[in-house]
């Protein structure tokens, strides 16, 4: 027989288990969402998936002859390659703009400020390397300065941490490690 106190304890335990499940579900969903956002940065893979999907729709809806299907497939592949090239050129252009911006900023800074700026750049690169490798770190001491900047407590410095706008620090970084600056 269950007493009043025991019923109360069972209720508390069940509520705690329910709350723990909800909290863990929240964090798992957040991690999955971050992984999907990182996947979105792999434009080459996305372009390939879009091309395959488009090809499949063309085949399914247009009642193509085998000869047409081959020609259409070739056209889709050719234009997908062009899209990949354009995206890579865009990333290269963004890198050049970022590098020019950084050189211009460095020219305005005192030696100690230059050291701090170079540390910011090092952190930005480490951040993206960890994201690209799927080992994104939660905000902690290694990103303390970025966190302070996000809260406006880093002497007005700007943060390169993705924020409200969802913008990535200085644009997209290439997946190809050999193309890094």
Secondary structure, DSSP 8 states (H G I E B T S, - for coil): ---HHHHHHHHHHHHHHHHHHHHHHHHHHHHHHHHHHHHHT-HHHHHHHHHHHHHHHHHHHS---HHHHHHHHHHHHHHHHHHHHHHHHHHHHHHHHHHHHHHHHHHHS-HHHHHHHHHHHHHHHHHHHHHHTT----SSGGGHHHHHHHTT-STT----S--TT---TTS---S-GGG--
